[in-house]
Structure formats: C-alpha cells, structure tokens
Amino acid sequence: MDIAWFGVLNGSVLAFLSIYAARIGASALQLGMITAVPAVVNLGLALPSGDWLARRDLFKSIFLSSLFSRVFYLLLIPLPVLFPFPVQVIVIILITLLLNIPGTALAVGFTAMYAEAVPIQWRGHAASARNVFFAIFTMVTSLLCGFILESTPFLLGYQIVFGLGFLGAMASSAHLFFVRPAVRRATLASLPQPVAEGGASGATTVAESPRIPARRRRWLNIDLKTDVIRGPYGRVVLLFFFFHLTQYLAIPIFPLYQVDQLQFTDQVISLGTALYYIAVFLGATQLVKLVTRFGNQKIVGLGVMLLGGYPAMLVFSQPLVMYILTSIVGGLAWALINGGMYNYLLERVEEDKRPASLAWYNIALNAAILAGSVVGPVIAGGVGLAAALLLFAGLRFVAGFSIFKWG
C-alpha cells in the first residue's frame, strides 16, 4: 500500500507538475532545474544522511523523513492562485529543493529498511507486487487527472490534481509507519528460514537480530573506496553515467515540446502516461524469459537503444495514434531497463564491496541528472526543440549500443 499510494502521487503531481510549469511559461532551463535540484541535494546529503540513519531507529527515521519531505506537496495546492505565473515557477523550484532535503534520507535508507522488513525468500514476491500496484495506481490516477483537468477551469483543475497527489503522499507515509522489522513479528517463527546473504555455512537466519545492525551499517555508512572503479566495474559506472546523461538531456524538453509544439491537452498527456505504464507492466511480465535467454546486460542495452526511439518518435507524434505508439515504445523500453538494470549492476559488484560500488553508481546517476538537466535545455535553446530531441535520441542509441557491446 505504500507503493500503491505513491502511484497516486506519481500519476498526479509527479506526472503533471512539469506540464503545469510549462503551461504557465517556464523555460527549458527552469524545467531542467526542477529535475536537477533533487540531484544536487542527493549529491550533497547522501553520505551525511546515511551516517545519520545508521545511528537512529531506521524504521522511525524513514517514516519521519517521508512525512517531512512529502508535507511540502501541500504547498502546491494553493500555489496556482497565490502568485503571478513567473513567481510560481520559482516557488515550484524552491519547493522541490526543500522536499528533497529530508527526502534524501528516505532515498538512502529505504533499501536497508526493505531488507530488514521483508524476509529474503519473500523479496521477489514483494517486489513484483509493488511493481504491479505502482503501475495500476499510476495508470488510473493519470487518467483521472486528465479527466479532471479537461472538465474543470485551468487553475482549479491543477489545484485538485495537486491535492490528490498530496493525499497519495500522506497515505503512502502513513503505511510506512506500520512497517516493522521481520524479527519483531510474532509470525516469523512460522516462516521458512531463509539462507543468509553471507557467511561460510549459509545457516544464518533473519532471526539472528545481532546481525541486522551490522548489515545496516554496511548499507548506510559508506566508505567510497576508489579501487572499486579502477577495474571492470568502473567501465560499467562510466557507461551508466553516459546513459543517464542522455536520458536527462531530453527529459526537460518533453513538457515544452508536448505543450508548445504538439499543443497536446492534459487529457491527451494523461492518456500517454497511462499507456506508458501499461506498456511497462506488460513488458515486465515477459522480462524473466528475456533475461533468461539474453542476460541482464544485453536486455539493458537493448532497452536503452529502444528508449532512444522515444524522443525521436515524439518529434513526429502527430496524429494522436503516433503519440500512442510513442508512449507504448517508451514504456516497453523502460520495462527492459528498469527490470534488468539493478540486477546487472549487482552482477558486476564484488560482494564485500557492494555498498561502495552502489554508492559510486548513485554518484554517477546524480551527476548525470544534474549535467543533463542543465545542458539539455542549453542545447535545445541553440538548435531548437525538435533538433535537440533527435540529437538526444541518437545519443541514447549510442549509449545503449555501448552497454550491449562493452558493458
């Protein structure tokens, strides 16, 4: 239910905030800042947040971090009627900055909380269920928001959409409050005993609570060992940096192109979002077969190459049927990437260096988000929106081929 209600947030505020900013006159650079600000905060606060979480009750801290972060979505509800449009854009950027300060602790600590809350033999089922609920609630909410925006006055419609997102955010945090470590649940004794993630005999179980703080410290107190990126894993991090750079070069351009060039209504955009997540869901159902046959590296490379088609197809997304096809292609591509990327990274990581290795990936990710979100609008300002999207499509294809060939 945490991820289901987050799907409500994703299908409302997260899907339509940049669209709203574009409709009230935000520039490409300002849209890029909305995307870049979280990366700046994460780069600066990820390690201090990990140290802060390691010294406190993890589950309580995650709940409070989510609550203090998501309460800022409340400020979006009155925003459309409080300030002139240019000021609203600045306020949106500021709100994005503020909510990501406590949100960094949530992002850093959620993996450790998930590992403690879900016994290892249940994690695959839990992850699958979370993906299904996230996709379904995002699709339904997106379609509902499209209907609301089409049937109500402009500013009132977005106030309702922002209110719906705030409701989803708060409900998601409320469900995080009830998450507990597996070792504290009375039902643990009835569960099959899982094999430990480490240890010589493999007989350690989640019931051995003294091991949990040590595992948590491994995840949250991270020593950035430079030796992990000097070998083959360094090439993987570099390739993913290139991919994420090409990904985020285009993201700030999408809302502007949809609103200014294609002149899509909010209902059309909501339909595209819903179809995108339907494609993600359907693609995920076939992922196991594809990974078994081709491996995670090849699947991720193919997914990135296919994702290159999204910005190119968006340029030619008139008539509507072409936009529908574009959304489906983008969703299928993301299903491949999202389903194989994390496992691909773990395949390349040495077990005893996992926290440091994943920390370097996160640094590369956030650096790429920051660089792409700033540079993309600058390039678009020089060559035009359509030409920039075609250029970014080509770069995405190169990134995907590089992962496929040399990852």
C-alpha positions as a Markdown table, in Angstrom:
| # | Residue | x | y | z |
|---|---|---|---|---|
| 1 | Met | 0.0 | 0.0 | 0.0 |
| 2 | Asp | 3.0 | 2.3 | 0.4 |
| 3 | Ile | 3.8 | 2.0 | -3.3 |
| 4 | Ala | 0.2 | 2.0 | -4.3 |
| 5 | Trp | -0.4 | 5.4 | -2.8 |
| 6 | Phe | 2.9 | 6.5 | -4.2 |
| 7 | Gly | 1.5 | 5.6 | -7.5 |
| 8 | Val | -1.3 | 8.1 | -6.8 |
| 9 | Leu | 1.4 | 10.8 | -6.2 |
| 10 | Asn | 3.3 | 9.6 | -9.3 |
| 11 | Gly | 0.2 | 9.8 | -11.6 |
| 12 | Ser | -0.8 | 13.3 | -10.4 |
| 13 | Val | 1.9 | 15.7 | -9.1 |
| 14 | Leu | 4.9 | 13.9 | -10.4 |
| 15 | Ala | 3.3 | 13.4 | -13.9 |
| 16 | Phe | 1.8 | 16.9 | -14.2 |
| 17 | Leu | 4.0 | 19.3 | -12.3 |
| 18 | Ser | 6.4 | 19.9 | -15.2 |
| 19 | Ile | 3.4 | 20.1 | -17.6 |
| 20 | Tyr | 1.8 | 22.8 | -15.3 |
| 21 | Ala | 5.1 | 24.7 | -15.2 |
| 22 | Ala | 5.4 | 24.6 | -19.0 |
| 23 | Arg | 1.8 | 25.9 | -19.3 |
| 24 | Ile | 2.5 | 28.9 | -17.1 |
| 25 | Gly | 5.6 | 29.8 | -19.1 |
| 26 | Ala | 8.6 | 28.0 | -17.6 |
| 27 | Ser | 11.6 | 28.0 | -19.8 |
| 28 | Ala | 13.5 | 24.8 | -20.7 |
| 29 | Leu | 16.2 | 25.8 | -18.2 |
| 30 | Gln | 13.7 | 26.2 | -15.4 |
| 31 | Leu | 12.2 | 22.8 | -16.2 |
| 32 | Gly | 15.7 | 21.4 | -16.2 |
| 33 | Met | 16.2 | 22.9 | -12.7 |
| 34 | Ile | 13.1 | 21.2 | -11.4 |
| 35 | Thr | 14.8 | 17.9 | -12.5 |
| 36 | Ala | 18.3 | 18.9 | -11.4 |
| 37 | Val | 17.6 | 20.1 | -7.9 |
| 38 | Pro | 17.0 | 16.6 | -6.4 |
| 39 | Ala | 20.3 | 15.5 | -7.9 |
| 40 | Val | 22.1 | 18.5 | -6.3 |
| 41 | Val | 20.6 | 17.7 | -2.9 |
| 42 | Asn | 21.4 | 14.0 | -3.2 |
| 43 | Leu | 25.0 | 14.6 | -4.1 |
| 44 | Gly | 25.4 | 16.9 | -1.1 |
| 45 | Leu | 23.5 | 15.0 | 1.5 |
| 46 | Ala | 23.6 | 11.3 | 0.6 |
| 47 | Leu | 26.6 | 10.4 | 2.8 |
| 48 | Pro | 25.6 | 12.6 | 5.8 |
| 49 | Ser | 22.1 | 11.1 | 5.6 |
| 50 | Gly | 23.5 | 7.6 | 5.7 |
| 51 | Asp | 25.6 | 8.4 | 8.8 |
| 52 | Trp | 22.5 | 10.0 | 10.4 |
| 53 | Leu | 20.3 | 7.0 | 9.7 |
| 54 | Ala | 22.9 | 4.5 | 11.0 |
| 55 | Arg | 22.8 | 6.0 | 14.5 |
| 56 | Arg | 19.0 | 6.0 | 14.8 |
| 57 | Asp | 16.0 | 3.8 | 14.7 |
| 58 | Leu | 15.8 | 3.1 | 11.0 |
| 59 | Phe | 12.1 | 2.5 | 10.6 |
| 60 | Lys | 11.0 | 5.5 | 12.6 |
| 61 | Ser | 13.6 | 7.7 | 10.8 |
| 62 | Ile | 12.3 | 6.5 | 7.4 |
| 63 | Phe | 8.8 | 7.3 | 8.3 |
| 64 | Leu | 9.6 | 10.8 | 9.6 |
| 65 | Ser | 11.8 | 11.5 | 6.6 |
| 66 | Ser | 9.0 | 10.6 | 4.3 |
| 67 | Leu | 6.5 | 12.7 | 6.3 |
| 68 | Phe | 8.7 | 15.8 | 6.5 |
| 69 | Ser | 9.5 | 15.5 | 2.8 |
| 70 | Arg | 6.0 | 14.9 | 1.4 |
| 71 | Val | 4.3 | 17.5 | 3.5 |
| 72 | Phe | 5.8 | 20.1 | 1.2 |
| 73 | Tyr | 3.4 | 18.9 | -1.6 |
| 74 | Leu | 0.7 | 20.7 | 0.5 |
| 75 | Leu | 2.2 | 24.0 | -0.6 |
| 76 | Leu | 1.4 | 23.2 | -4.2 |
| 77 | Ile | -2.4 | 23.2 | -3.7 |
| 78 | Pro | -2.9 | 27.0 | -3.1 |
| 79 | Leu | 0.1 | 27.9 | -5.4 |
| 80 | Pro | -1.9 | 28.5 | -8.7 |
| 81 | Val | -3.9 | 31.3 | -7.1 |
| 82 | Leu | -1.3 | 32.9 | -4.9 |
| 83 | Phe | 1.4 | 34.3 | -7.2 |
| 84 | Pro | 1.9 | 35.5 | -10.8 |
| 85 | Phe | 2.9 | 32.7 | -13.1 |
| 86 | Pro | 6.7 | 33.7 | -13.3 |
| 87 | Val | 6.9 | 33.7 | -9.5 |
| 88 | Gln | 5.1 | 30.3 | -9.3 |
| 89 | Val | 7.8 | 28.7 | -11.4 |
| 90 | Ile | 10.5 | 29.9 | -8.9 |
| 91 | Val | 8.4 | 28.7 | -6.0 |
| 92 | Ile | 8.0 | 25.2 | -7.6 |
| 93 | Ile | 11.8 | 25.0 | -7.9 |
| 94 | Leu | 12.1 | 26.1 | -4.2 |
| 95 | Ile | 9.6 | 23.5 | -3.0 |
| 96 | Thr | 11.4 | 20.8 | -5.0 |
| 97 | Leu | 14.6 | 21.8 | -3.2 |
| 98 | Leu | 13.1 | 21.8 | 0.3 |
| 99 | Leu | 11.2 | 18.5 | 0.0 |
| 100 | Asn | 14.4 | 16.7 | -1.2 |
| 101 | Ile | 16.4 | 17.7 | 1.9 |
| 102 | Pro | 14.5 | 15.2 | 4.2 |
| 103 | Gly | 13.7 | 13.1 | 1.1 |
| 104 | Thr | 17.4 | 12.2 | 0.7 |
| 105 | Ala | 17.3 | 10.2 | 3.9 |
| 106 | Leu | 14.3 | 8.3 | 2.6 |
| 107 | Ala | 16.0 | 7.5 | -0.6 |
| 108 | Val | 19.2 | 6.4 | 1.1 |
| 109 | Gly | 17.6 | 4.3 | 3.8 |
| 110 | Phe | 14.7 | 2.7 | 2.1 |
| 111 | Thr | 16.8 | -0.2 | 0.7 |
| 112 | Ala | 18.1 | -1.1 | 4.1 |
| 113 | Met | 14.6 | -0.9 | 5.6 |
| 114 | Tyr | 13.2 | -3.1 | 2.9 |
| 115 | Ala | 15.9 | -5.7 | 3.5 |
| 116 | Glu | 15.0 | -5.8 | 7.2 |
| 117 | Ala | 11.3 | -5.8 | 6.7 |
| 118 | Val | 11.0 | -8.5 | 4.1 |
| 119 | Pro | 12.5 | -12.0 | 4.6 |
| 120 | Ile | 14.8 | -12.8 | 1.8 |
| 121 | Gln | 12.6 | -15.6 | 0.4 |
| 122 | Trp | 9.7 | -13.2 | 0.1 |
| 123 | Arg | 11.5 | -10.3 | -1.5 |
| 124 | Gly | 10.9 | -11.4 | -5.1 |
| 125 | His | 7.2 | -11.7 | -4.5 |
| 126 | Ala | 7.1 | -8.4 | -2.6 |
| 127 | Ala | 9.0 | -6.5 | -5.3 |
| 128 | Ser | 6.7 | -8.0 | -8.0 |
| 129 | Ala | 3.6 | -7.0 | -6.1 |
| 130 | Arg | 4.9 | -3.5 | -5.6 |
| 131 | Asn | 5.6 | -3.1 | -9.3 |
| 132 | Val | 2.1 | -4.2 | -10.2 |
| 133 | Phe | 0.4 | -1.9 | -7.6 |
| 134 | Phe | 2.6 | 1.1 | -8.7 |
| 135 | Ala | 1.7 | 0.6 | -12.3 |
| 136 | Ile | -2.0 | 0.2 | -11.8 |
| 137 | Phe | -2.4 | 3.1 | -9.4 |
| 138 | Thr | -0.3 | 5.4 | -11.6 |
| 139 | Met | -2.4 | 4.5 | -14.7 |
| 140 | Val | -5.7 | 5.0 | -13.0 |
| 141 | Thr | -4.6 | 8.3 | -11.3 |
| 142 | Ser | -3.2 | 9.7 | -14.6 |
| 143 | Leu | -6.4 | 9.0 | -16.5 |
| 144 | Leu | -8.5 | 10.5 | -13.6 |
| 145 | Cys | -6.2 | 13.6 | -13.6 |
| 146 | Gly | -6.6 | 14.0 | -17.3 |
| 147 | Phe | -10.4 | 14.0 | -16.9 |
| 148 | Ile | -10.3 | 16.5 | -14.0 |
| 149 | Leu | -8.0 | 18.9 | -16.0 |
| 150 | Glu | -10.3 | 18.8 | -19.0 |
| 151 | Ser | -13.6 | 19.2 | -17.1 |
| 152 | Thr | -12.6 | 22.0 | -14.7 |
| 153 | Pro | -11.2 | 25.5 | -15.0 |
| 154 | Phe | -7.4 | 25.6 | -15.6 |
| 155 | Leu | -6.2 | 26.7 | -12.2 |
| 156 | Leu | -8.8 | 24.8 | -10.2 |
| 157 | Gly | -8.1 | 21.6 | -12.1 |
| 158 | Tyr | -4.4 | 21.7 | -11.2 |
| 159 | Gln | -5.3 | 22.5 | -7.5 |
| 160 | Ile | -7.4 | 19.4 | -7.4 |
| 161 | Val | -4.6 | 17.4 | -9.1 |
| 162 | Phe | -2.0 | 18.7 | -6.6 |
| 163 | Gly | -4.4 | 17.9 | -3.7 |
| 164 | Leu | -4.9 | 14.4 | -5.0 |
| 165 | Gly | -1.1 | 14.0 | -5.1 |
| 166 | Phe | -0.7 | 15.3 | -1.5 |
| 167 | Leu | -3.4 | 12.8 | -0.4 |
| 168 | Gly | -1.4 | 10.0 | -2.0 |
| 169 | Ala | 1.9 | 11.2 | -0.5 |
| 170 | Met | 0.5 | 11.3 | 3.0 |
| 171 | Ala | -1.3 | 7.9 | 2.7 |
| 172 | Ser | 2.0 | 6.4 | 1.5 |
| 173 | Ser | 3.8 | 7.8 | 4.5 |
| 174 | Ala | 1.1 | 6.5 | 6.8 |
| 175 | His | 1.6 | 3.0 | 5.6 |
| 176 | Leu | 5.4 | 3.3 | 6.1 |
| 177 | Phe | 4.6 | 3.9 | 9.8 |
| 178 | Phe | 3.3 | 0.4 | 10.2 |
| 179 | Val | 6.3 | -1.4 | 8.6 |
| 180 | Arg | 8.3 | -3.3 | 11.1 |
| 181 | Pro | 11.5 | -5.4 | 11.0 |
| 182 | Ala | 10.8 | -9.1 | 10.3 |
| 183 | Val | 12.5 | -10.2 | 13.5 |
| 184 | Arg | 9.9 | -8.3 | 15.6 |
| 185 | Arg | 6.9 | -10.0 | 14.1 |
| 186 | Ala | 5.4 | -12.9 | 16.0 |
| 187 | Thr | 4.7 | -14.7 | 12.7 |
| 188 | Leu | 8.4 | -15.1 | 12.0 |
| 189 | Ala | 8.6 | -18.5 | 13.6 |
| 190 | Ser | 6.1 | -19.8 | 11.1 |
| 191 | Leu | 8.1 | -18.7 | 8.1 |
| 192 | Pro | 10.6 | -20.9 | 6.2 |
| 193 | Gln | 14.1 | -20.0 | 7.4 |
| 194 | Pro | 15.9 | -18.1 | 4.6 |
| 195 | Val | 19.5 | -18.7 | 3.7 |
| 196 | Ala | 21.8 | -15.8 | 4.8 |
| 197 | Glu | 23.2 | -13.4 | 2.3 |
| 198 | Gly | 26.7 | -14.2 | 3.5 |
| 199 | Gly | 28.6 | -16.4 | 5.9 |
| 200 | Ala | 30.6 | -19.6 | 5.5 |
| 201 | Ser | 27.9 | -22.1 | 6.4 |
| 202 | Gly | 24.9 | -20.2 | 4.9 |
| 203 | Ala | 22.8 | -21.2 | 8.0 |
| 204 | Thr | 22.3 | -17.7 | 9.4 |
| 205 | Thr | 18.7 | -16.6 | 9.5 |
| 206 | Val | 16.9 | -13.3 | 9.9 |
| 207 | Ala | 16.0 | -14.3 | 13.4 |
| 208 | Glu | 19.6 | -13.6 | 14.4 |
| 209 | Ser | 19.0 | -9.9 | 15.2 |
| 210 | Pro | 22.5 | -9.0 | 16.2 |
| 211 | Arg | 23.5 | -9.3 | 12.5 |
| 212 | Ile | 21.0 | -6.7 | 11.4 |
| 213 | Pro | 22.7 | -3.6 | 12.8 |
| 214 | Ala | 25.9 | -4.7 | 11.1 |
| 215 | Arg | 24.2 | -5.2 | 7.8 |
| 216 | Arg | 22.5 | -1.8 | 8.2 |
| 217 | Arg | 25.9 | -0.2 | 8.8 |
| 218 | Arg | 27.2 | -1.8 | 5.6 |
| 219 | Trp | 24.4 | -0.1 | 3.7 |
| 220 | Leu | 24.4 | 3.3 | 5.3 |
| 221 | Asn | 27.9 | 4.0 | 6.5 |
| 222 | Ile | 29.6 | 4.0 | 3.1 |
| 223 | Asp | 33.4 | 4.3 | 2.5 |
| 224 | Leu | 33.8 | 5.5 | -1.1 |
| 225 | Lys | 36.6 | 3.1 | -2.0 |
| 226 | Thr | 38.2 | 4.3 | -5.2 |
| 227 | Asp | 39.6 | 0.8 | -6.0 |
| 228 | Val | 36.1 | -0.4 | -7.0 |
| 229 | Ile | 36.0 | 1.8 | -10.1 |
| 230 | Arg | 39.5 | 1.1 | -11.2 |
| 231 | Gly | 38.6 | -2.3 | -12.6 |
| 232 | Pro | 35.8 | -3.5 | -14.9 |
| 233 | Tyr | 33.1 | -2.1 | -12.6 |
| 234 | Gly | 34.5 | 1.4 | -13.4 |
| 235 | Arg | 33.6 | 0.9 | -17.1 |
| 236 | Val | 30.1 | -0.1 | -16.1 |
| 237 | Val | 29.7 | 3.1 | -14.0 |
| 238 | Leu | 31.0 | 5.2 | -16.9 |
| 239 | Leu | 28.6 | 3.6 | -19.3 |
| 240 | Phe | 25.7 | 4.1 | -17.0 |
| 241 | Phe | 26.7 | 7.7 | -16.5 |
| 242 | Phe | 26.6 | 8.2 | -20.3 |
| 243 | Phe | 23.2 | 6.5 | -20.4 |
| 244 | His | 21.7 | 8.6 | -17.7 |
| 245 | Leu | 23.2 | 11.8 | -19.2 |
| 246 | Thr | 21.5 | 11.1 | -22.5 |
| 247 | Gln | 18.3 | 10.2 | -20.6 |
| 248 | Tyr | 18.2 | 13.5 | -18.7 |
| 249 | Leu | 19.3 | 15.7 | -21.6 |
| 250 | Ala | 15.8 | 15.1 | -23.1 |
| 251 | Ile | 13.6 | 15.0 | -20.0 |
| 252 | Pro | 13.3 | 18.8 | -19.5 |
| 253 | Ile | 12.4 | 19.2 | -23.2 |
| 254 | Phe | 9.5 | 16.8 | -23.3 |
| 255 | Pro | 6.9 | 19.0 | -21.4 |
| 256 | Leu | 7.8 | 22.0 | -23.6 |
| 257 | Tyr | 7.5 | 20.1 | -26.8 |
| 258 | Gln | 4.2 | 18.5 | -25.8 |
| 259 | Val | 2.7 | 21.8 | -24.7 |
| 260 | Asp | 4.2 | 24.3 | -27.2 |
| 261 | Gln | 4.9 | 22.3 | -30.3 |
| 262 | Leu | 2.4 | 19.5 | -30.3 |
| 263 | Gln | -0.2 | 21.5 | -28.3 |
| 264 | Phe | -1.5 | 18.4 | -26.5 |
| 265 | Thr | -4.3 | 18.8 | -24.0 |
| 266 | Asp | -3.8 | 17.5 | -20.5 |
| 267 | Gln | -6.2 | 14.6 | -21.3 |
| 268 | Val | -4.0 | 13.5 | -24.2 |
| 269 | Ile | -0.9 | 13.7 | -22.0 |
| 270 | Ser | -2.7 | 11.7 | -19.3 |
| 271 | Leu | -3.6 | 9.1 | -21.9 |
| 272 | Gly | 0.1 | 8.9 | -22.9 |
| 273 | Thr | 1.2 | 8.5 | -19.3 |
| 274 | Ala | -1.4 | 5.7 | -18.7 |
| 275 | Leu | -0.4 | 3.8 | -21.9 |
| 276 | Tyr | 3.3 | 4.2 | -20.9 |
| 277 | Tyr | 2.7 | 2.4 | -17.6 |
| 278 | Ile | 0.5 | -0.2 | -19.2 |
| 279 | Ala | 3.4 | -1.0 | -21.5 |
| 280 | Val | 5.8 | -1.1 | -18.5 |
| 281 | Phe | 3.5 | -3.5 | -16.8 |
| 282 | Leu | 3.1 | -5.8 | -19.9 |
| 283 | Gly | 6.8 | -5.7 | -20.6 |
| 284 | Ala | 7.7 | -6.7 | -17.1 |
| 285 | Thr | 5.6 | -9.8 | -17.4 |
| 286 | Gln | 7.9 | -11.1 | -20.1 |
| 287 | Leu | 11.1 | -9.9 | -18.5 |
| 288 | Val | 12.1 | -13.2 | -16.8 |
| 289 | Lys | 12.0 | -15.1 | -20.1 |
| 290 | Leu | 14.1 | -12.4 | -21.9 |
| 291 | Val | 16.7 | -12.2 | -19.1 |
| 292 | Thr | 17.0 | -16.0 | -19.0 |
| 293 | Arg | 17.7 | -16.0 | -22.8 |
| 294 | Phe | 19.9 | -12.9 | -23.2 |
| 295 | Gly | 21.1 | -11.9 | -19.8 |
| 296 | Asn | 20.7 | -8.6 | -17.9 |
| 297 | Gln | 23.5 | -6.7 | -19.7 |
| 298 | Lys | 22.0 | -7.4 | -23.2 |
| 299 | Ile | 18.5 | -6.6 | -22.0 |
| 300 | Val | 19.5 | -3.3 | -20.5 |
| 301 | Gly | 21.5 | -2.4 | -23.7 |
| 302 | Leu | 18.5 | -3.3 | -25.9 |
| 303 | Gly | 16.2 | -1.3 | -23.6 |
| 304 | Val | 18.4 | 1.8 | -23.8 |
| 305 | Met | 18.6 | 1.6 | -27.6 |
| 306 | Leu | 14.8 | 1.2 | -27.7 |
| 307 | Leu | 14.4 | 4.2 | -25.3 |
| 308 | Gly | 16.3 | 6.2 | -27.9 |
| 309 | Gly | 13.3 | 5.9 | -30.1 |
| 310 | Tyr | 11.1 | 7.8 | -27.7 |
| 311 | Pro | 12.4 | 11.4 | -28.2 |
| 312 | Ala | 12.7 | 10.8 | -32.0 |
| 313 | Met | 9.1 | 9.5 | -32.2 |
| 314 | Leu | 7.8 | 12.3 | -30.1 |
| 315 | Val | 9.0 | 14.8 | -32.7 |
| 316 | Phe | 6.6 | 13.2 | -35.1 |
| 317 | Ser | 3.8 | 12.5 | -32.6 |
| 318 | Gln | 1.0 | 13.9 | -34.8 |
| 319 | Pro | -1.6 | 12.5 | -35.3 |
| 320 | Leu | -2.6 | 11.1 | -32.0 |
| 321 | Val | -2.1 | 7.5 | -33.0 |
| 322 | Met | 1.6 | 8.2 | -33.3 |
| 323 | Tyr | 1.8 | 9.6 | -29.8 |
| 324 | Ile | 0.0 | 6.4 | -28.5 |
| 325 | Leu | 2.7 | 4.3 | -30.3 |
| 326 | Thr | 5.4 | 6.6 | -28.9 |
| 327 | Ser | 4.2 | 6.1 | -25.3 |
| 328 | Ile | 4.0 | 2.3 | -25.8 |
| 329 | Val | 7.5 | 2.1 | -27.1 |
| 330 | Gly | 8.8 | 4.2 | -24.2 |
| 331 | Gly | 7.1 | 2.0 | -21.7 |
| 332 | Leu | 8.4 | -1.2 | -23.2 |
| 333 | Ala | 11.9 | 0.2 | -23.3 |
| 334 | Trp | 11.7 | 1.3 | -19.6 |
| 335 | Ala | 10.4 | -2.2 | -18.6 |
| 336 | Leu | 13.6 | -3.7 | -20.0 |
| 337 | Ile | 15.8 | -1.1 | -18.4 |
| 338 | Asn | 14.2 | -1.0 | -15.0 |
| 339 | Gly | 13.8 | -4.7 | -14.8 |
| 340 | Gly | 17.4 | -5.6 | -15.6 |
| 341 | Met | 19.5 | -2.6 | -14.6 |
| 342 | Tyr | 19.8 | -3.2 | -10.8 |
| 343 | Asn | 20.5 | -6.9 | -11.3 |
| 344 | Tyr | 23.0 | -6.1 | -14.0 |
| 345 | Leu | 24.8 | -3.8 | -11.6 |
| 346 | Leu | 24.8 | -6.4 | -8.8 |
| 347 | Glu | 26.3 | -9.0 | -11.2 |
| 348 | Arg | 29.3 | -6.7 | -11.7 |
| 349 | Val | 29.8 | -5.9 | -8.0 |
| 350 | Glu | 32.0 | -7.8 | -5.6 |
| 351 | Glu | 30.0 | -8.9 | -2.6 |
| 352 | Asp | 32.2 | -7.3 | 0.0 |
| 353 | Lys | 32.3 | -4.0 | -1.9 |
| 354 | Arg | 28.6 | -3.7 | -2.7 |
| 355 | Pro | 27.8 | -0.6 | -0.6 |
| 356 | Ala | 30.8 | 1.4 | -2.1 |
| 357 | Ser | 30.1 | 0.1 | -5.6 |
| 358 | Leu | 26.4 | 1.1 | -5.5 |
| 359 | Ala | 27.4 | 4.5 | -3.9 |
| 360 | Trp | 29.6 | 5.2 | -6.9 |
| 361 | Tyr | 26.7 | 4.3 | -9.2 |
| 362 | Asn | 24.5 | 6.7 | -7.3 |
| 363 | Ile | 27.1 | 9.5 | -7.6 |
| 364 | Ala | 27.3 | 8.9 | -11.4 |
| 365 | Leu | 23.5 | 8.9 | -11.6 |
| 366 | Asn | 23.0 | 12.2 | -9.8 |
| 367 | Ala | 25.9 | 13.8 | -11.6 |
| 368 | Ala | 24.3 | 12.8 | -14.9 |
| 369 | Ile | 20.9 | 14.1 | -13.8 |
| 370 | Leu | 22.5 | 17.4 | -12.8 |
| 371 | Ala | 24.6 | 17.8 | -16.0 |
| 372 | Gly | 21.8 | 16.5 | -18.4 |
| 373 | Ser | 19.1 | 18.7 | -16.8 |
| 374 | Val | 21.2 | 21.8 | -17.3 |
| 375 | Val | 23.0 | 21.1 | -20.6 |
| 376 | Gly | 19.9 | 19.7 | -22.4 |
| 377 | Pro | 17.9 | 23.0 | -22.3 |
| 378 | Val | 21.0 | 24.9 | -23.4 |
| 379 | Ile | 21.4 | 22.7 | -26.4 |
| 380 | Ala | 17.7 | 23.0 | -27.2 |
| 381 | Gly | 17.9 | 26.8 | -27.0 |
| 382 | Gly | 20.7 | 26.7 | -29.6 |
| 383 | Val | 19.4 | 24.2 | -32.1 |
| 384 | Gly | 15.6 | 24.1 | -31.4 |
| 385 | Leu | 13.5 | 21.6 | -29.6 |
| 386 | Ala | 12.9 | 19.2 | -32.4 |
| 387 | Ala | 16.6 | 19.0 | -33.5 |
| 388 | Ala | 17.6 | 18.6 | -29.9 |
| 389 | Leu | 15.3 | 15.7 | -29.3 |
| 390 | Leu | 16.6 | 14.0 | -32.5 |
| 391 | Leu | 20.2 | 14.5 | -31.3 |
| 392 | Phe | 19.4 | 13.1 | -27.9 |
| 393 | Ala | 17.7 | 10.1 | -29.5 |
| 394 | Gly | 20.9 | 9.3 | -31.3 |
| 395 | Leu | 23.0 | 9.7 | -28.2 |
| 396 | Arg | 20.6 | 7.3 | -26.3 |
| 397 | Phe | 21.0 | 4.7 | -29.1 |
| 398 | Val | 24.9 | 5.1 | -28.8 |
| 399 | Ala | 24.6 | 4.6 | -25.0 |
| 400 | Gly | 22.5 | 1.5 | -25.4 |
| 401 | Phe | 24.8 | 0.0 | -28.0 |
| 402 | Ser | 27.8 | 0.7 | -25.8 |
| 403 | Ile | 26.2 | -1.2 | -22.9 |
| 404 | Phe | 25.2 | -4.0 | -25.1 |
| 405 | Lys | 28.6 | -4.3 | -26.7 |
| 406 | Trp | 31.1 | -3.4 | -23.9 |
| 407 | Gly | 29.1 | -3.5 | -20.7 |
